Amino acid sequence: MPHLTAISDEQVEILISDVLEQYGYDFTGYSRASLKRRLLRLYGLDKQVSFAEFRYKIINDGIYFKRFVEQITVNVTEMFRDPGFYRALRTEVLPNLGTYPFIRIWLAGCSTGEEAYSIAIILKELNLLQKSLIYATDINPTVLEKAAQGLFPLSQMKQYSENYIASGGPQDFSSYYSANYSLAKFDSDLKEKMIFSTHNLVSDHSFNEFQLILCRNVLIYFDRELQYKVLQLFDSSLDNLGYLALGTKETVDFSPISKRYKRLGTEKIWRKTS
């Protein structure tokens, strides 16, 4: 493993600038500490000889750049993660949205799709799936390809089933998927109500009006200024009386939009009040 000074702060800035110029991916608002950690990890994993070689490869090799994006963007997720949050969605948020003629949900930073399938399952159980559409977006096209397949390791189903039960799930969780060798293939009727698409929270604009926006455990990797910018984007994309859900360490408090939002209970869910 190269020494931790293998990439200097100045070289991190050079890479950010290269990537923006060459590919249009804007990492300028990402937390530098987090970004540097991931760059060092990739540098070590791929046994790079020098920063110059690393930089050359990122700029000139499209396949390697794809790997770079995969490693730099964080893809830690599981189905029904934080069961209390999903219980609140099930009992407080979605039944309320059930009175709408149509429900549009934006799942920003959807990673490999576990969260999208979790939400689709709850919508189905509340008889709301048919009049809902889940827009699942991510900056990383590779994880979106995985998400669209609806295939997850069978070895994780025990944990996901426990999460599902803890979140108030009333069914046998295994009724939602079929075993396919070492993979669990989720029912196609869940996927029919999902649209997977690349979207960059840093540079792309609002693309619809939503009744529910979820962006969990993404903002923690952004600096304060970019967090505020993204929250403004969500605010302009959310219907009046719509809901915004963030990760356990994230908040709208202290942001310019906070005065328009009221928090529901103990979970990180806010309702837009004006």
Buried (B, 14 or more C-beta within 10 A) or exposed (E): EBEEEBBEEEBBEEBBEBBBEEBEBBBBBBBEEBBBEBBBEBBBEBEBEEBEEBBEBBBEEEEBBEBBBBBBBBBEBBBBBBBBBBBBBBEBBBEBBBEBEEBBBBBBBBBBBBBBBBBBBBBBBBEBBEBBBBBBBBBBEBBBEBBBBBBBEBEBBEEBBEBBBBBBBEEEBEEBBEEEEEBBBBBEEBBEBBEBBEBBBBBEEBEEEBBBBBBBBBBBBBBEEBBBBBBBBBBEBBBEEBBBBBBBEBBBEEBEBBEBBEBBEEBBBBBBEE
